[in-house]
Amino acid sequence: MYLASKRESSHPYCIKFFPKADQNDDDLEDIINEFALMKKLKNEHVPQTYDVFQDSSFYYLVNEPYFGGDFTKLATRAHDQGISMSEAWWRHLFWQCLDGLRYLHSNAIMHCDVKEGNVMLAEGDSYESPRVVLIDFGLCESFSSQCTKGVLPLFCYIPPETWETEWWYPRGRILNTSYK
């Protein structure tokens, strides 16, 4: 990924790139579908996508950048800023995650890859009241669709019923902690 801006503006953009040499027709279709989906979604907890383009070597997606890190770094960074990580503070963060998922579900979309690394904070300058954004929609599915992307590498996050049937359900469990 690259951080970029237009010459006439200081507005930052995150440019995610995919090497054409590593892609097949299905991968290109996935990139185009992800862009089309992201372009139509409008919620403060879902990334804003601006453009998709290509050159002779790469496909590019242009998105809103996030500077606050993901949830794997959240507690350490908040502690470093002297934030009191109270129950109310955590509740506010998780409410934003759930609000983003509620928005997706209201548009008949399941994220299918909710984990600490795919939940970002928009800004990194203050963790007092950060804005949460769900990222990485490459594995999302529409409601009642068969799992078209196959068995995912992070199988401990797949609801047991999806693992067994290969069908995604809107009310699937969030985390399969029974797998060892």
N, C-alpha and C positions, 0 to 999 in steps of 0.2 A: 504494500500500500504506500501511497505517496500523499503528502500534504501539499496542496497547491492553492493558488489564487489566480484570478484573472488579472490582466495587466491594468485594467481601468478600475479595479476594486481590490480592497484588502480582505474581502469576505473569503474565509478559508473553505476549501473543499477537500474531501478525502477521495482519492482515486484508487480504486481497487482494480488490479490488473490480473488477467488470466492469459498465460502463454498459449498461442494457437497450436504450437507443436504438441502440447499435452492434451488437446481437446479432441473430441469426436463430435459427430452431429448431435448426439443426445446432450453433451455438455453445453454446446452452443444454445440449444433449445432451452436448457435449464437457466442459462444466463439471461436470455431474452425473457423467459417467463418470470424470473425473479425481478427483473427491471420493470416489466409491465405491472406486476402485482404491487411492487413498492411505490411505483409512480401514482397509483390510484389511492393508496392508503394515506390518510391525513389524521394523525394523532400525535400528541407531544411525546408519547412513549414508544413510538415506532419511527425508525430512521426516515429522514426525508431523502428521496433520491431525485437527482436532477437530470442525468443524461447517461446514455450508453453510446459508445463509439468504438471504432477499431482502427488499427493501422496494419501494416503487413505482418507484424509479429504478435500483437496482443489484442485482446478485447478488454475494454475498460468500462467500469461502472463508476459514476460520479455521485457521491453521497455527502450528506452532512457529516462533518468530523465530530468526534467525541474525545475529550481530553481528560476525563476523570478516572480512567481505568475501569476495569471490570470488577465484578463482585469478588474475584479471587484476591484482589488487593485492597478491597474496601476497608476492612477493619484496621489494617496496618496504616493506611493513609489517613483515615479519620483520627486514629490515635495520635499520629504524628502532628496533626493539626490541633490537638487538644480537645477534640470533640467528645462530649459525653454521649456515649452510645447507649442511650436509655431505651427502654421498651417503646416509648413513643417515637423516638427517632427511627428505630427499626421498623415499627409499624407503618410509618410514613413511606419508607422505602418499599416495603413489600406491598403496600396499597397501590403504589405506582406500577409495580410489576403486574399485579392482578388487574389493574385498570387497563394496561396495555393488552393483556390477554383477553379481557372482556371485550375490548374494541375489536380485536382480531376475530373472536368468536361471533360477535354481532355481524361480521362480514363473512361468516362461514369459513374461516381460516383457522387451522391449527398450526402452531409454530413447530411442534415436533422435536425441538432441540433446546428446550429451556434448561439452562445450566448456568453456573456461576460465570463462566467465561463469555456467555452470550447476553449478559445483563451489564450494561455500561452506565457510567455517570456522564452526563453531557459535559460538564465543566469540572476542572480539577483544582480551581483556585479556592473554593470553599466547600467543605463537606457539611456545613451547618444544616443546609436544607437542599441537598442536591436533587437534580432532575434525573430520573431513571429512564433508560431507553433499552428496549429489547432489540438485539441485533441478530444477524445471520439467519436469513430467511431461505437459505438454500435447500432446506429439507421440509419446508412447510407443505401442508396438504390441505385440500378442501375437505369439509365435513363428509363423512360417509364414503370416503374414497379408499381404495385399496392402497396399501403401502407400496407405492411405485418405485421408491428408491431402494428397495430391498432392506435387509437387516442392517441397521446402522452400527458403526463401530463403537459407539458409546451405549451399549445395550443396557447398562444399569439404569439409564434414564428412560427406557421405553416401558410404557405400562405393560404389565404381564399379559393382558388380553390382546394387545397389539403384537407382542412377541409370539403368542400362540397362534393367532389367526391371521396375522399380517394385515389387519384392517385397523384404521385409526377411528377412534370414537371421541366425540366431543367431551365426554365425561370421564375420559381415561385418567388413571392415577397419575400424579405428577412425578413420582419417583418410585422406582421399584427397589426397595431396600432389602427385600428378602433374598435377592440373588447374592451368592457368596462366591 
